[in-house]
């Protein structure tokens, strides 16, 4: 179903505009499940699981590496799966599967079984995240002036999962053997609640906003094809983003606790980080609309480097809160910038492949990140690990800054 905003009355256009934003907000609860609940909640669970199961920091990091490996496998499989089923169906399957897998995590305590489950959960999460990105790009086509805002709303929805995790995990971890298992059940219930809203939005977008077909107005795409070397700088910058950001998200809670900060301070930090993620859609929408090369990713990577370095140099509650807010207000917009790049530079029939390609290099970064930063943290301390994360993010910013648009701007 296509909408011609020029033919709508001002009142109808406003109504349609609000409906698009509401659908984007509903769809964003899918990203809340895929990242906020299924991945980032682990940072809050890590101290209790590490203590109970006797893990080193490298072993604890391996759990996120396993999740990222599954995410990589899901990203590799997605283009093929999307040829045999609708994007909306893949989104729904991912939501349902991730909810069930989160509940299963509360039944296990064997390290190897948990590692395997994190791999499968990562693959399921990738299905949500990539399918949701494609649906968000299609939705943005109904209101091109709001492309940055629509994409930002979708990816920024991760913040709702972060906030839910920050509230649920501390409340449900009990002081008993394997007392952290109850938190997994609570997170599974949150996934189920978020899935209901996200699935409704995905079904409506899938049925009402078909994939736009390049036509006369898209002649610049006529002979385009997906040649990854042409945007290798953006891919390299995004891969370093994957390594650097996941080091922060995996170990920041452990750093704050090791610095003597109370549980209340850590919860406040995580809620502030999630709040920053939610408001990031409005903060960076203009940047995502204007920058058609890698410059948006470069700016966001540079800010993330600053946010990551701050608590590593001085673990003070006020500096930690400033770091958390800046990181939250930036990191999912870096993800959104790659979808915006794909939408600006590739025809619609290549969006799924383009988003999948960025997700693959992102997943590679996330596989390397937790183990490498965990190894550094074991041997030189958590602060040194975050310093290396910041250096990698800065390098990613430098690479992305030189990525030019793939097509001439019109």
C-alpha positions, 0 to 999 in steps of 0.5 A, spaced: 500 500 500 503 506 497 501 513 500 502 519 496 503 525 501 502 530 496 495 528 495 493 528 502 490 534 506 494 537 512 490 534 517 490 527 513 498 528 512 499 529 520 495 523 521 499 519 517 505 522 519 503 520 526 501 513 524 508 512 521 512 514 527 507 509 532 509 503 527 516 505 528 515 505 535 512 499 536 517 495 531 522 498 536 520 493 541 523 488 537 530 491 537 529 492 545 528 484 545 534 482 540 539 487 544 536 490 550 534 484 553 537 478 549 544 481 549 545 487 554 542 484 560 548 479 560 552 485 563 548 485 569 547 478 570 555 477 569 557 479 576 552 474 579 554 468 574 561 469 574 561 468 582 557 463 582 560 459 576 567 460 578 568 464 571 574 468 569 573 475 565 575 471 559 570 466 560 565 471 562 566 474 555 566 468 552 558 468 553 557 474 549 562 471 544 558 465 543 552 470 542 555 474 537 557 467 533 550 466 533 548 473 531 553 472 525 550 465 523 543 468 523 546 474 519 549 469 514 543 465 513 538 471 513 539 473 505 537 466 503 531 465 508 528 472 506 528 469 499 523 463 502 519 467 507 517 474 508 521 479 512 515 480 517 515 472 518 522 472 520 521 478 524 515 474 528 519 467 528 525 471 531 521 474 537 518 468 539 524 464 538 528 469 542 523 469 548 523 461 549 530 461 549 531 466 554 526 462 558 530 456 557 537 460 560 533 460 566 533 452 567 541 451 565 547 452 569 552 448 565 557 452 562 557 449 555 550 448 555 549 456 556 554 457 551 550 453 546 544 456 548 547 463 547 549 461 540 542 459 538 539 466 542 544 470 537 542 467 531 534 468 533 536 475 535 539 477 528 533 475 525 529 480 529 534 485 528 535 485 521 528 483 519 526 489 523 531 494 520 528 492 513 521 493 515 524 500 518 527 502 512 520 500 508 516 504 513 521 510 512 520 510 504 512 512 506 515 519 509 522 520 506 523 527 510 523 522 516 528 517 514 533 518 520 527 519 525 524 512 523 530 509 523 532 512 530 526 510 533 527 503 531 534 502 533 533 506 539 528 502 542 533 498 544 533 503 550 527 500 553 530 493 553 536 496 557 531 499 562 527 493 563 533 489 564 536 494 569 529 494 573 528 486 572 535 483 573 537 486 580 530 485 583 530 477 581 537 475 582 536 472 589 542 470 594 542 462 593 546 457 589 544 459 581 540 465 584 541 468 577 536 463 574 530 467 576 532 473 572 532 469 566 525 468 567 523 475 568 527 477 562 523 472 558 516 475 560 519 482 558 520 479 551 513 476 551 510 482 553 514 486 548 513 481 542 506 482 542 507 489 541 512 488 536 509 483 532 503 487 531 507 493 528 511 488 524 505 485 521 502 492 519 508 494 516 509 488 512 502 488 509 501 496 508 508 498 506 511 494 500 518 494 498 519 500 494 521 498 487 526 503 483 523 507 478 524 513 474 526 517 480 531 512 482 535 512 475 541 513 479 540 505 482 539 502 475 546 499 474 548 498 481 550 492 484 552 490 491 560 491 491 562 490 498 569 493 496 566 500 494 564 501 501 569 497 505 571 503 509 564 503 512 565 496 513 571 496 517 569 502 521 563 498 523 567 492 525 571 496 529 565 499 532 563 492 534 569 490 537 569 497 541 562 498 543 561 490 546 567 491 550 564 497 554 557 493 554 560 487 557 564 489 562 562 496 564 558 494 570 563 489 573 568 496 572 563 500 576 562 494 582 569 493 582 570 501 583 566 500 589 559 503 587 553 501 590 548 497 586 543 503 586 548 507 583 549 501 577 542 501 576 541 508 575 547 508 571 544 503 566 537 506 566 540 513 564 544 509 559 537 506 556 534 513 557 539 516 552 538 510 547 531 512 547 532 519 546 537 518 541 532 518 535 531 525 535 538 527 537 541 524 530 535 524 525 538 530 522 545 527 521 542 520 518 538 524 513 544 529 511 550 524 511 550 519 505 557 517 506 561 514 512 561 521 516 555 519 520 558 513 523 565 517 524 562 522 528 558 517 532 564 512 533 568 518 536 563 520 541 563 513 543 570 513 544 570 519 548 564 515 552 568 509 553 575 512 555 571 517 561 570 511 566 577 508 564 581 514 566 576 516 573 571 511 576 567 516 579 559 516 579 558 523 576 563 521 570 560 514 570 553 517 569 556 522 564 559 516 560 553 512 560 548 517 558 553 519 552 554 512 550 546 510 550 545 517 546 550 514 541 551 507 540 545 505 537 545 511 532 551 508 529 547 502 528 542 506 525 547 510 520 549 503 517 542 502 515 541 509 513 547 508 508 544 502 505 538 506 504 541 512 501 546 508 496 543 502 494 536 500 491 531 497 495 531 490 492 538 490 495 537 493 502 536 486 506 543 484 503 546 490 504 544 490 512 546 483 512 553 485 510 554 490 515 551 485 520 556 480 518 562 485 520 558 487 526 558 480 528 565 479 527 567 485 531 562 482 537 565 475 537 572 478 537 571 484 542 568 480 549 574 475 549 580 480 547 577 485 552 576 480 557 583 477 556 586 484 557 582 485 563 584 479 566 591 481 565 591 488 566 585 490 569 578 492 567 580 499 566 585 498 561 580 493 557 576 499 556 582 504 554 583 499 548 576 499 546 576 506 546 582 506 541 578 501 537 572 506 536 577 512 535 580 508 529 573 506 527 571 513 526 578 515 522 576 509 517 569 511 516 570 518 515 573 517 509 567 513 506 564 517 500 557 516 498 556 510 492 552 514 488 552 522 486 547 526 490 541 529 487 
